Amino acid sequence: MPPIPEPASFLLLTTGLFGLAGAGLLRRNK
């Protein structure tokens, strides 16, 4: 799998990870 140079994919991946982490934190708090 060749590395993707465009930052859009990296941004999408990071946002997805942060989204999952945020959801977990919200669930834990409530």
HTML snippet that shows the backbone in 3Dmol.js (N, CA, C, O; Angstrom):
<script src="https://3Dmol.org/build/3Dmol-min.js"></script>
<div id="view" style="width:600px;height:400px;position:relative"></div>
<script>
const pdb = `
ATOM      1  N   MET A   1       0.857  -1.205   0.000  1.00  0.00           N
ATOM      2  CA  MET A   1       0.000   0.000   0.000  1.00  0.00           C
ATOM      3  C   MET A   1       0.893   1.256   0.000  1.00  0.00           C
ATOM      4  O   MET A   1       1.578   1.530   0.985  1.00  0.00           O
ATOM      5  N   PRO A   2       0.882   2.000  -1.087  1.00  0.00           N
ATOM      6  CA  PRO A   2       1.734   3.197  -1.186  1.00  0.00           C
ATOM      7  C   PRO A   2       1.214   4.335  -0.317  1.00  0.00           C
ATOM      8  O   PRO A   2       0.003   4.466  -0.139  1.00  0.00           O
ATOM      9  N   PRO A   3       2.097   5.155   0.223  1.00  0.00           N
ATOM     10  CA  PRO A   3       1.691   6.277   1.081  1.00  0.00           C
ATOM     11  C   PRO A   3       0.947   7.335   0.285  1.00  0.00           C
ATOM     12  O   PRO A   3       1.364   7.693  -0.817  1.00  0.00           O
ATOM     13  N   ILE A   4      -0.155   7.840   0.836  1.00  0.00           N
ATOM     14  CA  ILE A   4      -0.955   8.861   0.146  1.00  0.00           C
ATOM     15  C   ILE A   4      -0.406  10.248   0.482  1.00  0.00           C
ATOM     16  O   ILE A   4      -0.403  10.641   1.648  1.00  0.00           O
ATOM     17  N   PRO A   5       0.058  10.991  -0.522  1.00  0.00           N
ATOM     18  CA  PRO A   5       0.676  12.305  -0.291  1.00  0.00           C
ATOM     19  C   PRO A   5      -0.333  13.394   0.059  1.00  0.00           C
ATOM     20  O   PRO A   5       0.008  14.355   0.747  1.00  0.00           O
ATOM     21  N   GLU A   6      -1.561  13.254  -0.405  1.00  0.00           N
ATOM     22  CA  GLU A   6      -2.515  14.336  -0.156  1.00  0.00           C
ATOM     23  C   GLU A   6      -2.939  14.375   1.314  1.00  0.00           C
ATOM     24  O   GLU A   6      -3.237  13.336   1.904  1.00  0.00           O
ATOM     25  N   PRO A   7      -2.965  15.586   1.911  1.00  0.00           N
ATOM     26  CA  PRO A   7      -3.287  15.746   3.334  1.00  0.00           C
ATOM     27  C   PRO A   7      -4.759  15.522   3.646  1.00  0.00           C
ATOM     28  O   PRO A   7      -5.134  15.335   4.803  1.00  0.00           O
ATOM     29  N   ALA A   8      -5.591  15.540   2.609  1.00  0.00           N
ATOM     30  CA  ALA A   8      -7.037  15.385   2.826  1.00  0.00           C
ATOM     31  C   ALA A   8      -7.337  14.041   3.498  1.00  0.00           C
ATOM     32  O   ALA A   8      -8.115  13.975   4.450  1.00  0.00           O
ATOM     33  N   SER A   9      -6.704  12.959   2.990  1.00  0.00           N
ATOM     34  CA  SER A   9      -6.942  11.632   3.555  1.00  0.00           C
ATOM     35  C   SER A   9      -6.449  11.579   5.001  1.00  0.00           C
ATOM     36  O   SER A   9      -7.108  11.008   5.869  1.00  0.00           O
ATOM     37  N   PHE A  10      -5.279  12.183   5.251  1.00  0.00           N
ATOM     38  CA  PHE A  10      -4.725  12.196   6.605  1.00  0.00           C
ATOM     39  C   PHE A  10      -5.669  12.944   7.551  1.00  0.00           C
ATOM     40  O   PHE A  10      -5.919  12.502   8.672  1.00  0.00           O
ATOM     41  N   LEU A  11      -6.189  14.089   7.079  1.00  0.00           N
ATOM     42  CA  LEU A  11      -7.116  14.876   7.889  1.00  0.00           C
ATOM     43  C   LEU A  11      -8.371  14.064   8.192  1.00  0.00           C
ATOM     44  O   LEU A  11      -8.870  14.069   9.318  1.00  0.00           O
ATOM     45  N   LEU A  12      -8.873  13.369   7.178  1.00  0.00           N
ATOM     46  CA  LEU A  12     -10.074  12.551   7.362  1.00  0.00           C
ATOM     47  C   LEU A  12      -9.819  11.463   8.402  1.00  0.00           C
ATOM     48  O   LEU A  12     -10.654  11.214   9.272  1.00  0.00           O
ATOM     49  N   LEU A  13      -8.659  10.819   8.300  1.00  0.00           N
ATOM     50  CA  LEU A  13      -8.321   9.748   9.238  1.00  0.00           C
ATOM     51  C   LEU A  13      -8.236  10.289  10.665  1.00  0.00           C
ATOM     52  O   LEU A  13      -8.786   9.695  11.592  1.00  0.00           O
ATOM     53  N   THR A  14      -7.545  11.420  10.838  1.00  0.00           N
ATOM     54  CA  THR A  14      -7.381  11.997  12.174  1.00  0.00           C
ATOM     55  C   THR A  14      -8.735  12.428  12.745  1.00  0.00           C
ATOM     56  O   THR A  14      -9.023  12.203  13.921  1.00  0.00           O
ATOM     57  N   THR A  15      -9.562  13.049  11.899  1.00  0.00           N
ATOM     58  CA  THR A  15     -10.882  13.485  12.372  1.00  0.00           C
ATOM     59  C   THR A  15     -11.717  12.281  12.786  1.00  0.00           C
ATOM     60  O   THR A  15     -12.454  12.340  13.770  1.00  0.00           O
ATOM     61  N   GLY A  16     -11.601  11.188  12.031  1.00  0.00           N
ATOM     62  CA  GLY A  16     -12.345   9.968  12.360  1.00  0.00           C
ATOM     63  C   GLY A  16     -11.915   9.421  13.714  1.00  0.00           C
ATOM     64  O   GLY A  16     -12.752   9.057  14.539  1.00  0.00           O
ATOM     65  N   LEU A  17     -10.601   9.366  13.938  1.00  0.00           N
ATOM     66  CA  LEU A  17     -10.078   8.863  15.215  1.00  0.00           C
ATOM     67  C   LEU A  17     -10.523   9.758  16.369  1.00  0.00           C
ATOM     68  O   LEU A  17     -10.947   9.278  17.420  1.00  0.00           O
ATOM     69  N   PHE A  18     -10.415  11.086  16.149  1.00  0.00           N
ATOM     70  CA  PHE A  18     -10.820  12.021  17.202  1.00  0.00           C
ATOM     71  C   PHE A  18     -12.321  11.906  17.471  1.00  0.00           C
ATOM     72  O   PHE A  18     -12.769  12.027  18.611  1.00  0.00           O
ATOM     73  N   GLY A  19     -13.084  11.671  16.412  1.00  0.00           N
ATOM     74  CA  GLY A  19     -14.543  11.508  16.555  1.00  0.00           C
ATOM     75  C   GLY A  19     -14.859  10.303  17.437  1.00  0.00           C
ATOM     76  O   GLY A  19     -15.696  10.381  18.336  1.00  0.00           O
ATOM     77  N   LEU A  20     -14.179   9.188  17.168  1.00  0.00           N
ATOM     78  CA  LEU A  20     -14.402   7.982  17.969  1.00  0.00           C
ATOM     79  C   LEU A  20     -14.008   8.226  19.421  1.00  0.00           C
ATOM     80  O   LEU A  20     -14.723   7.826  20.340  1.00  0.00           O
ATOM     81  N   ALA A  21     -12.862   8.887  19.625  1.00  0.00           N
ATOM     82  CA  ALA A  21     -12.389   9.175  20.983  1.00  0.00           C
ATOM     83  C   ALA A  21     -13.390  10.086  21.693  1.00  0.00           C
ATOM     84  O   ALA A  21     -13.717   9.870  22.860  1.00  0.00           O
ATOM     85  N   GLY A  22     -13.868  11.100  20.984  1.00  0.00           N
ATOM     86  CA  GLY A  22     -14.838  12.036  21.573  1.00  0.00           C
ATOM     87  C   GLY A  22     -16.125  11.315  21.964  1.00  0.00           C
ATOM     88  O   GLY A  22     -16.681  11.559  23.034  1.00  0.00           O
ATOM     89  N   ALA A  23     -16.590  10.429  21.092  1.00  0.00           N
ATOM     90  CA  ALA A  23     -17.820   9.682  21.379  1.00  0.00           C
ATOM     91  C   ALA A  23     -17.629   8.828  22.633  1.00  0.00           C
ATOM     92  O   ALA A  23     -18.518   8.750  23.481  1.00  0.00           O
ATOM     93  N   GLY A  24     -16.462   8.190  22.742  1.00  0.00           N
ATOM     94  CA  GLY A  24     -16.173   7.348  23.915  1.00  0.00           C
ATOM     95  C   GLY A  24     -16.170   8.175  25.187  1.00  0.00           C
ATOM     96  O   GLY A  24     -16.710   7.755  26.211  1.00  0.00           O
ATOM     97  N   LEU A  25     -15.555   9.364  25.120  1.00  0.00           N
ATOM     98  CA  LEU A  25     -15.499  10.231  26.306  1.00  0.00           C
ATOM     99  C   LEU A  25     -16.903  10.683  26.700  1.00  0.00           C
ATOM    100  O   LEU A  25     -17.252  10.694  27.881  1.00  0.00           O
ATOM    101  N   LEU A  26     -17.699  11.051  25.708  1.00  0.00           N
ATOM    102  CA  LEU A  26     -19.066  11.507  25.995  1.00  0.00           C
ATOM    103  C   LEU A  26     -19.866  10.383  26.641  1.00  0.00           C
ATOM    104  O   LEU A  26     -20.606  10.604  27.600  1.00  0.00           O
ATOM    105  N   ARG A  27     -19.712   9.182  26.107  1.00  0.00           N
ATOM    106  CA  ARG A  27     -20.435   8.037  26.672  1.00  0.00           C
ATOM    107  C   ARG A  27     -19.999   7.779  28.107  1.00  0.00           C
ATOM    108  O   ARG A  27     -20.817   7.475  28.975  1.00  0.00           O
ATOM    109  N   ARG A  28     -18.689   7.907  28.341  1.00  0.00           N
ATOM    110  CA  ARG A  28     -18.166   7.636  29.684  1.00  0.00           C
ATOM    111  C   ARG A  28     -18.671   8.685  30.673  1.00  0.00           C
ATOM    112  O   ARG A  28     -18.995   8.364  31.816  1.00  0.00           O
ATOM    113  N   ASN A  29     -18.738   9.940  30.224  1.00  0.00           N
ATOM    114  CA  ASN A  29     -19.178  11.023  31.118  1.00  0.00           C
ATOM    115  C   ASN A  29     -20.657  10.874  31.481  1.00  0.00           C
ATOM    116  O   ASN A  29     -21.046  11.096  32.628  1.00  0.00           O
ATOM    117  N   LYS A  30     -21.477  10.496  30.497  1.00  0.00           N
ATOM    118  CA  LYS A  30     -22.925  10.432  30.765  1.00  0.00           C
ATOM    119  C   LYS A  30     -23.327   9.194  31.556  1.00  0.00           C
ATOM    120  O   LYS A  30     -24.506   9.007  31.853  1.00  0.00           O
TER     121      LYS A  30
END
`;
const viewer = $3Dmol.createViewer("view");
viewer.addModel(pdb, "pdb");
viewer.setStyle({}, {cartoon: {color: "spectrum"}});
viewer.zoomTo();
viewer.render();
</script>
